[in-house]
């Protein structure tokens, strides 16, 4: 298992991982899979300021995680939103934990204090969305801090959205 920074050459593989979630789940509220060019631009834009990590096992990318802007004001510069996607056939192997721990370490080194995860939350679990992401984040030390009701509509159903938070530096000394 090996974690490294993403490159633009990884875009095709990362997009293939993400496409499954767009097309088959309500984990992503996007309706359409981004083009390879758009996805490559997303990676490049993220890498301008934040870490974008990939996890390889046996030479194949099994997942990725990255950070992004929480809010677009300077006062929020020590906070960020985090995201993770794993190859759908690679769950249950500890990849998520390893990726998030590496991301948290990279963010801590950049002076980040608070991490936020925006998560689709089912009103009733169904074939498109379960509470697994919330459980994963809770296991990683995140707490649920907010909920928006019936704000995401996908596959002819309404979904809630929750925010979860992890405080890396409770005293704010990293700022």
N, C-alpha and C positions, 0 to 999 in steps of 0.2 A: 504494500500500500504506500502510495506516494502522493503528497499534496504539493502543488505548485501554483504559481500565478497563471491565470488564463492568458492565452494569446489570441489574436484575431484568427489564427489558423484553427483554433478550437471551435469556432462558431458553428460549423456544420454539425458536429457531434453534440454540442450543447443544445442547439436548436432541436435536434432529433429527440433529446430527452424532454425538453420543454413542450414540444408539439403534442406529445401524448397527453399532458395535463390540460392543454388548451382544448384539444378535440374530445377528450373523454371524461373530464372531471370538472368540477366547480372549484377546484383548488386555485386555478387561475380564473379570473373573471374576464379574461380576454376571450373574444368570440373567434377571432381569426388568428391563425399561426402567422407570426411575422415573417417577412421575406428574409432570406439569408443576409441580404445587404443591410436591412434594418436591424437585424439581430447583431450583426457585426458592429454596427454603429452604437448599439446599446452597450456592448462590451467595451468598446473604445471610450465612450463617454464615462462609464463607471470607472475605468482604470485611470482616468485623469485625476481622481481624488480619493478613490476608495479601493480596497482590496477586492479582487474577483478571483476566487480560488477554485481549482478543479482537483478532484481526487481520482487518481489512477490506480488500478489494480490489475496486475498482469498485462500492463501496457494499454489498457483500455480505460477511457474516462467513464467513471461510474456515477459521478454526481458533481454538482457545483454549488457554490455559495458566494454571495456577494453582499456588499453594503451599498446604501445609497442615501440620498438626502432625506432627512425626516421632515423638515420644514425649510423653506427657502429664505430664512432670515439669519443674519450673522449670529444672533444670540443662541441659535440652535446648533452651532457648528460642532459642539461636543456630543451631539446625539446623532444617531443614524438609524435607518431602517435596514433590517437584515432579511435575506431571502435564501432559501435552500431548495434545490431540486435534486432528486436521486433518480437514476435509471429505474424504471418501474419494476424491473426484475432483480434489483440489487438491494431491496429493503431487508431489514432484519440482520444486517451484517455489521452494524456499528459504524457504517460510513457517515451517517448523519451526525452522530456525536463527534467523530474525529474532525469532520469538516467544520462544524460550528465551533469547536474548541480552537481550531487553527484560526478561524475568522475572528473570534473574540480576542485571541492573543494579538493578531495583527492590528485590530482596532484599538486595543488597550495601548499598544505602542504608538498609535497616532493620536493619543489623548482623548479617545472617546470615553464618555462617562455612562451614557444610557443607550441601550439598544432597544429597538421597537420592532415587533413583528405584526404585520397586518394579515389576518388569517380569515379565510372564508369559514363560516360556521353554520352548520345545517340547523334549520328549525327542527327538522326531523331527519336523522341520518338516512341516506338513500344510496343508490348505486353510484352517484356522482360525487358525494361528499360525506365524509365521516368526521369524527372529532379527533382523528389520529394526529393531525398537525398540532392541535391544542395540547394533546397529551404529551407529544414529543417536546414541545416548548416548555411545558410545565416541568418535565423530567430534566430539562436543561437549565432550570432555575428561573424561568420566566414566570411572571404572575399576570393574571388577566386584569387589565385596568380599564377597559371600556368595551362597549358593545353598541353597534348600530343595527337597527332592526329592518329587515326586509329591504336592504339597500342594493343587493346584487341579484340580478335576474338572469338566469341561464338555464337552458334545457327546459324552458316552460315552467320554471319554479323559482320561488323567492328564497334567497339565502341571507342570513345575517353576516355581519363582519365584526370580528373582535380585534382589539389591540392587546398585545401582551408586551410586557416590559421586563428588561433585565438591567439592573444597575451594576455596572462594573466597578464604579468608584463611588461608594455611598457618601463619602465626605467631599467629593468634588475636587479633590486635590490635583487631579490630572489636568484641570484647566489652568 
